[in-house]
Amino acid sequence: MTKCQVIGLLPAGGKATRISPLPLSKELYPIGFRSLDGKSHIRPKVVSHYLLEKMHLAGIEQAYFILKPGKWDIPGYFGDGSILSMHLGYLIVGLPFGVPFTLDQAYPFVKNAIVALGFPDILFQPNNAYVKVLERLEASNADVVLGLFPTNQPQKAGMVDFDDSGKVRSIVEKPQVSNLRYMWGIAVWTPNFSEFLHNYLQEIQRNNDLSSLPELPVGDVIQAAIAQGMNVEAEAFPQGTYLDIGTPDDLVRAVQQFSQIV
């Protein structure tokens, strides 16, 4: 596979209604602390900082936040990205009908790049997850590689059915019950999938009144790509963890879990 630049995408178009009201964007909610010099000068560490660190660890130097209008505190906090030794840019959500439409706002900027998708209100392990999924993408002929995490709450996730070689058979969105063990939480993909995503959404717009449709999950677009013959593979992290701060219970869990980590 030809070596392409890797660009991170962080969709931040949600309203955080489940944990509202908040005095700031949920992507900037302080979870734990960071040290400026390794010993003292402790500062709060916002939730999206963890995701950007993991991207940077994988050699990703450029990323875009895609913002809901009004979330100006995010660029106000991260600025140009020098706090992370990254180059950060900010795009504005065009069509508020689900994460795929949010991601497609970046199409002109990433259509020739490898995309690394991460959700900036999520805390996950291992730290080298992007390293592993990018290695699999480079070593295979996959169009998409999903990073998988074990979960016992299938009703909250896109559950993934894959074979022993890592080939993804299907994605089942938020089933009430499931025999599947793994959900997908991060993804990387080639320009082939960026093009598929862009064209798929254009087709939906041509044939539907978007305001009358339910929000479209990313997993449904990936499933459509599988149906069209695209190669989607999985990199599972059996000991991995994945925690969404978007609900009150999980927010409490995250604050407690990370309060002593510096």
N, C-alpha and C positions, 0 to 999 in steps of 0.2 A: 504494500500500500504506500502511495506517495506520501511523504512527510508533509503534514499540514500544520499550520498554527492551531493551537488549542485555545478556545475562548470560553470562559465560563458565562453561564446565564443564570441569573437569580431572579425569578419572578416574584414581585412584591406588589401584586395588584389586589390582595385581599383586604377585607374590611375589619377583620379580627372581631367579629360580632360575638363570638363565644366567650371572649375574655374582656369585652368592652364594659365600661369606658376605660380607655387608657390615655395617659398624658403624652404618649409618644407612639410612633409606629412600633408594632410588635417585633419587627426585625431588629429593633434597638433595645429590646428589653434586656436589662442587665442580668446575666446568668454567670455567677462566679466572678473571678478576678484574674488580672494579669499583672505581672511584674515588669517594670520598665528596665530594670538592671539585674534581674536574677535574684535579688535579695530583698530590696525594699522598694519604696515608691510604688505602692500597690494602686492599681486603678481598676474600676469595674470593667468587665468584659461583656460586650453585648452578644446576643445569641448568634447573629449572622457572622460575627468575627470568627467563630469556630469553623464554619463552612469555608470561609475564604482562606483560612490557614490551611485546611486540608487541600484545597485547590492549589495553593502556592507550593505545598510540599510535593505535589505532582508536577511541578514545573510550569504551572499555568500562571502566566504573568499578566493577562488581560481578562477582564470580566465586565459584564454589564448588569446592573440592576435595572429591572423593568418595573417602573413605579406607577401606582395609582396616583392620579393628580392629588396633590395635597401632602404627599409624603416627602416633603422637602427636607425634613430633618435627617433623612438617610444620606443624601449628598452633603448636607451640612456637617454630618458627623465624620464620614469617611473621606470626603473631599476627593482628591485625585488618586487616593489609594496608597499614598506613601507610608501611612501607618502600618501597612502590611507589605511594603516593598512590591506593590502591584500597581497596575494601571487600571483605574476604574472609570467607567462611563455610565451614564444614566439615560434611559429611554422612557418614554411615557406610554402607558397602555392606550391602545387605540380602541379596540373592541372588547368590552368587559363581559365576555361570554364564556370564560373558562381559561385555564392555563395555556392550552394550545394557542389560542388567539393572542395571549400575552406574549408567549415565546415568539410567535411569528412577527411581532413588532420588530424583532432584531434581525429578521431575514436579510435585509440589505447589507448588514454589517458582518454576518457570520456565514453567508451562503457558501463560501469557499473554504471554510474552516472546519475543524473538528469542534463540536459543541460538547461542553461538559455542563450538564444540568444539575443544579442543586437547589433545594428549598431553604431559604434563609431563616425560617423559623423552626428548623429541625436540628437536633443534636444527635450525632451518630458516631459509632466506632466500627471499624478501626480507623486510626488516623491515616493509614496509607490506602484507603479505599479507592481513591481516584488513581493512585499509582497502579493498582491491580486492574481496574477496569480499562484503563488506557493501554496497559500492556496486553491485555486480551484483545482489544480492538486492533492493535498494531500487528499482533501475531496471527490474526484470523482474517477471514473475508467477511466478517460481520458488518452489517450496516449500523446496528445498534448493539451496545452492550449495557445490560442492566446490572446494577449493584443490588444484591438481594440480602435481606435481613430477616431473621426469624421473628415471627409474631404469633401471638395467640388471640389477636383481635382482627380477624379477617374483615369484619364489617367496617373497619376504618381504612382499608388499604386496597391496593391493586395486587391481588394474589397471582403468583406466577407458577405455571406448570412447565417444567423443563425436564429434559432427559439427562442421562448420566454424562453425556458429553458436554452439557451446558446449553444445548439448543433449546430455545424457548418455543413451546408448542402453542401456548395461549396465555392471555392475561384476563383474569376475572375480577371485575371491579366491585369491591365492597360486598362480597356475599355474606349473608347472615350467618351461614355455617359453611365450613370448607374443610376438606381433608388436606388441602395444600398448606405447607408450613411456612413458605417464604413470601414476603412482599418485596416489591421493588421500591427503592428509596432514592437512588441516584442513577444517572444514565449518561452515557457518552455516545455520540453518533457522528456519522460521516456526512459530507455534503449531500449524498444521495437521500438521506432521510430528511434533511432540512428542506430539500426540494419537494419531497413527497408531502411533508407536513404543509408547506406553503400551498401546493396545488390542491391538496385535500380540503383545506379550509376555504380556498377560493370556490371550490365546487359546492361546498355547503352554503356559502353565502349566495351563490347564484340561484340555488334551488329552494332556499328557506328564508322565512322571516326569523332572524336569529333571536329576537326578543321573545318568540313563542316557544323556543326550544330550551330544554334543561342544559345546564352548564356541561360542556364537553370535557371529559377527563383525558389526560395525556395517554393513559393506558388504552383508551378506545382507539386513538390514532395509531398507536404502536400495533394494536391488534389488527387494524385495517392494513397496515404495512405487511404484517405476517401473511395475511390473506392474499396480498398481491405478490407474494414470493420473496419479500425481503428477508434477509438472514438476521435474526435477533438472537443474541446469545446472553447467557447469564454468568455472572461471577458471584458466587454465594459466599457469604461470610457467616459460617455456622456459629461463631462466638460473638458475632456483631450485635450491636444494640442500636435502637432507633427510637427517638423520643420527640414527639411533636408538642411544642409548647402552646398550641392553639386552643387547648381546653383547660379549664381551671385545675382539674386534678393533675394533669400532666405538667402544667406550669409549676404547681407546688412541688411535684416530684423533681423537676429539673432544678429549681432553686435549692432544694435540700441537697440534692446529689452533687451539685457543683460548688456549693458554698465554701468548701475547704480546698478546692483545687486552684492552684495558682500556676 
